[in-house]
Amino acid sequence: MPVRKRKLSSGRTVWQADYADARRGIARTRRNFETKREAEEWIAAVKHDAHRRLIGERPRRLFAEALKRYLEEVSPTKRTGADDLDNARALLIPIPDGARGWIRLGELPLEADPGGLSITAALTLWTADQRRIQRRRFLGHEDYWLIAGAWYWQPDPASTDRPRPRERVTDAALLAELEAPGGRGPLPGSTLRHRQNLAAAVLRKAFRWEWVDADFSTRIERDSPAPHRTAYLSPEQLDALVAAADPDFGRLIRGAACIGWREHNLCTLTWERVRWPERAADGHLTRPGMIWCPRTKNGDPIAQPISDRLEQLLRDCLAARTGESPWVFADAQGACWLDDPEKPKPLWRPRKRWLAVKKAVGIEPGFRFHDLRRTWATHLLQAGAAKDRLQQAGGWKTSRMVDVYARLETAHLLDTLNLIPRSGGDDPQP
């Protein structure tokens, strides 16, 4: 019997599709479904695809097949390959639909059957479902979402062969824990946009692989990019932040605002990549010092001369060095501030410490460690640094990124605006 009801060891009841057809070249395959209808529809689709192959037509490809190939062939070549895995897992989460039960993007064909749901329309439904999430909690390595006033457990889509839909939480103790303060709010638009971009990239590749006749990526609706942040600290706020931190952590904060590198590049700076300045006997500089990073976020190396301020900071770090620690900015035990320095995505350990020092000096909770890079760029621009040199020092590909990161206070424009002296008729009125 190709479809039968069975009970799993976990106690769940499923409908199992068990099908094989040697004449059509279909090896025996078993798959579990939530309903009998889904199992029967799957067998019908398998037969239909096999028939198309027999008569020489192009086989129907599913979104999951294209996504799998993309993750295997394209993602490993990208700096953001690890992010692709997380976003792909999210795209496979089933979404509810009154007429169809549960929609799984991975099971939809890249080219919809007549009258069927297209992958781009399903992505619109998926986005709308994700926007319904009001709060998020992560407890015991499990995801929980608050939707329309009720908490749901969302199983990991990769934990089973077929992604399982979310289940409503009814346990009173767990509900009390979920309702406790903390957790996260709705999914930001930037996160949804990253996932929409991944789906578009997969569909674009499917067209280039000649799996479909059209590029469906152009039909995907995407969230607007997030507005650029303008957060940075004044010199007084920066000094207060350093003073509130312990000496080891304070040197890391000073380094972020003094060097302007991204968090991962800063934390993984080693002493072997520091070339000290050389001076003559009279103190005259004969060769400037240099620090460098072999690879940044955009894939290029970056080097920076050692300024007088940075030299003093590096000598403070050297004086506080623990044993033979290779890290310039190390904690009290001489360890790197990152959980795993080899990972391209920073996993910064002292989050609670960062929150505590911000709170101690009255800096808004939303101010990120990465905003110290904005602080560095803003201070240099306000001091009169040329934008082209600031672009080179920051390792940005375009001058537009200088405008994104650096902000100029209007007070610095006063001297320029006063170049034209006022006349008698311009005297301010009392």
N, C-alpha and C positions, 0 to 999 in steps of 0.2 A: 504494500500500500504506500503510495508516494507521500501522503500526508497523514500523520498520526499524532495523537496527543500523548505527551509523556511528562513525567515529573522528574526534575533535576535533583541532584543531591542536596542543593540548597533549600529545597522545598518549593521552588517556583514551578509553575505549570506552564509549559510552552507547547507550541505546535511545531513538530519537526518535519521538514521537507526532505525526503530521501529519494534521490532520483539519479538514474543512469540510463544511457542509451548509446550502446556501442555503435549502432548504425550511423548515428549522427555525430559520433566522436565525442560524446559527453561522458567523462569519467564519473564514477559514483561520487556524489556530493551530498553532504548533509548540512542543513542550516536550520537554526531555531528561530521562530517568529512568535510574536505576541498573540496573533490571531490566526485562525484557519484561513481566512481570506488572504492574508498577506502571504502565507505559505503557498497557496494555490496560485496567486498572481506571480510569485517568483518562479515557480515551475513553468508556468505559461511563457514567461519572458525568456527562460533558458531554452525552451523548445523553439521559440520564435527566432532567437539569435542563431541557434544551430541550423535552422532551415535557411536563414539568410546566407550563412556561410556555404551551405551545400549548393546554393544556386549562384554563388560567386559574388554576393553583395558584401560590402564592408561591414564587419561586425559592429554591433552597437557597443560603445564604450560608456562606462559609468564614471561619474565624477570621482569616486574613490580610486579608480584605476589611474586616472590622470594625476590625482593628488599624490598617490604613492610613487609614481614615476618621477614627479617633480621633486619630491623629498629625497629620492635616491640619486637623481642626476644633477639637479640644479642647486638645491639647498646647500650641499657640501662645498660649493664654490663661492658661497656668499659669507660675508662677515656676520650676517644676521641669521645664519642657518639654524641656530638654536631657537631663535624666536619663531621660525617657521614651524617647528615641531609643536610648540605650544599653541600657535594659532590654528594649525591644522587639526589638532585635537578638539579645539573649540568648535570648528566648523562641522565636525562630525556629531555634535550633540543633537539628539532628536528634538524636534519642536512639535508642539501639539497642533492639530488641525481637526476641526469638527467633522469634516466630511471624510477625511482619510485616516483618522486616528492619530498616528505619529509620522511625521515626515523626517526622513534621514537623507541629507544631501548626498552622502556617499553612495546611496542606492539609486539615485536619479541618473538617467542617461544624459550624456552631454548634448545629444540632439533629442528633444522630446518627441514622443509619438503624437500623432494627431489627436488633439483634445487632451493631451497629457500636460502635466505640470513641468514647465521649463526650469532649468537649473537657475536661471537669472531671477525668475519669479519666486522660486523657493528661497533664494538668498535674500530677497526683500522680506519674505515672511520670517526668515531666520533673524534678520536684523531687528525687525519689529518685536520679536519675542525676547531678544536680548535686552532691548530697551525697557522691557517691563520689569526687569530686576531692580528692586528698590534698595536692598542691602545684600552684602555678601559676607560670609564667614568661612573660615578654613579651620576645621577642628579635626584632630586625629587623622590628618592627611586626606580629609574628605571635604568636598565643596557643598556649601549650603546657601540657598538663595531665598530671599524674601520676595515673593511675587503676589501682588494683590492682597497683602495682609497675611499671607500664609507662608510658612517655611517649607522648603523642599530640599531633599537630598538629591544631588546630581552625581550619579556614578561616573567614574572616569570612562570616557568613550573607548579608551585603549585597553581597558581591563577585560573586555569580552570580545568575542569575534564580531558580534553585532552590538553596536552601542545601545545601551539601555536607557529608557526615558527616565526622567526624574520622578521621585516618589515623595508624597507628602509626609512630613514629619508629624507623628502623633505622640511620641514619648514625652511625658511631662518634664522629666529631668533634662532631657536634651533641649526641649523648647526653652526652658528657663536659662540654660547656658547660651543659647542662641540669642535670646532677648537681652542678655547682659550688655553693658556698654562696650564699645569697641567694634572691630570689624571694619568693613569698607562699604562705601556707598555704591551707587549705580556704576555701571561700566562707563568709563569716559569715552567720548566720541573718538579720541585718538586711537583707543584700543580697537573699537569697532572698525575704524578705517584701516588699520593694519591688517585685520582679518579679511576685510573686503578686498584690499590690495592683493593679498595672497590668492584669494579665489580668482581674481582677475588675471593674475600672472599664470595660474594653472590653466585657465581657459585659453589664454593667449598662446601658451605652449602647445596645448592640444590642437590648436589650429595649425601651428607650424609643424607638428608631428603628422599632420594630415589625418587626424582622427575625426575631424569635423570639417564641414564645408565652409563655415563662417567663423569669424572671430567674435564670439559672444561676450568677450570681456568688455566691449564698449557699451554693453547694455546694463552693466552692473551699477546700481545706485550707490554712491559712496558718501560717507559723512564728510563734512567740511573739515579741513585741517584745523588743528587747535591753534589759537592765537599765540604769537610768540610771547614768552615771558619777559618781564622787564625787571625782575627782582635783583637787587644788588645791595650791598652794605656801604654805608659811609665809612670813612677811615676810623671814626670814633666807635662805631658799632663793631667794626672788625677788631679793634684793640680790646674792646670789652669782651667779645666772644673768646678771644685767645686767653685773656686773663681768667675767664671763668672755667676754662678747661684745665686738666692736669697737664704737666709739662710735655709728656709724649704726644698726647692728643693735640695740644696747642701747637706743637711744631708741624703736625700734619695740616692743621687749619692754615697756619702761616704759609706753608708750602703751596697749598691750593690757591691762595690769594696772591702769592708772590711769583709763582711759575705759570699758573693759568692752564695747566694740563688737565685733561679729563681724569676722572677718579682712578680708573684702572692704570693708566700710564703713570700717574703720580705715585700710587701706592707700590707699584712694581719697579720703581727706579732703584737701581743697585749702585753700589759704590764703584764697580768696575766701569760704569757709564758716566762717571764724573771725572773730568779733566780739570785739575786745579789751575788757576791763573799763575803765571810766572812773572816775577818782578826782579828788577835789578837791585843792587845793594842800596841805592838811594830811594827805593820804593817805587820807581817808575815801572809801569806795566810793560813787559816785553812780549807777552803772549796772553791773550785773553783766555779765560777758562770756558768750559763748555759742558753742558749735560745733553744727553740725547736719548731718544726712544726709538727702537728699531722698527716699530709698527704702530700706527695710530688707528683710530676708527675707520678712516677713509683708506687705509691700506698703505699709506706712505710713512716713511720715517720722519722724525722731527728733531731738530737740534735747537738749543737756545744758549746764547752766551751767558756767562755767570756775571750778573750785575753785582754791585757792591752790597746791596741789600740781600741778594740771594747768597753771596759768599758768606756773609755773617750767619745766615740761617743754616747753611751747610756745615759750618764749623761748630755751631751749636749742636747739630745732629751728630757730628763726629765725636764731640766731647761726651755725649750721652750714649754712645754706641755700646751695646751689650755684647761682649765677647767678639766673635767673628761674624756677627750678623751681616748678611749681604745687603739688607734693605736700608736705604737712606732714611726713610720714614718708617720706623719700627715701633712696636709697642714696648712696654716695660720689659718683656721677656725676649726682645729682639726678633719677634715674629712679624710677618707681613700683616697688614690690616685686613687683607682679603682672606676669605675662607679657603679659596683655591686660586693662587696667582696665575695658574695656567689657563683658567677659564676666560674666554674673551668677554663674557658678561660679568661685571663686578658683583660680588656677593659680599658686601661690606658688613663687618661684624658689629661695630659699636653703634648701632642705630639708637639704642636707648641713651647712650652717652651723648650723642649728637642732639637728641631731643632735649636732654637735661640742660645742656649748656645754652641752647637757644632760649629755653624757658627762663633760665637764670638771668639773662640780660634783656628779656622782653622782645625777642625777635619772633616774628610770626611763625607758627608751626609749619606752614606750607613752604618756608624757605628751605631749599634743598642744598645738599653739599655741592652739587653741580653748579649752583648759583654763585659759588665762590669764583668760578671761571668767568662768569659775567661781571663779578666785582672787579676781578683783575683787569679785564678788557675796558671796563668803564673808567677805572682810575687812570689807566694809561691814556685813554682818549681825552679825558678831562685835563690831563697834564700836558696835552699838546702833541701826543704821538700821531704820526702820519698813518692814515688808514692802510696804505699798502704795506707798511712795515708791521703794523699790528696784525694784518692778515697773515703775513709770513710767520710771525712769532706764534700766532695761535694755531697754525697748521690748517687754516681754512682754504677750501678750494676756490671760493669766490669772495669778492668784496662785499656781497650782500650779507654774508654771514657775520661780518663785522658789525653791520647795522643791527642784526638780530641780537648780538651779544652785548654790544657796548651802547651805553646811553649817555647823552650829554645834557647836563643840567642847564636850564635857560640862563642861570646866573652867569655862566661862562660866556654868554653872548653880549653881556652888557658893554664890555670895552669896544666891541665891534659896532654896536648900535650907537654909541656915544662918539663915533668918529666925526659925525656932523654936529657941530655945536648948535645949541639952541639960540634962537633970536629972541628979541625982547617980547615979541608977540606970543612966544611959546611958553612964557612963564606959567607954571602951574597955578591954577586958581585955588584960593584957600577954601 
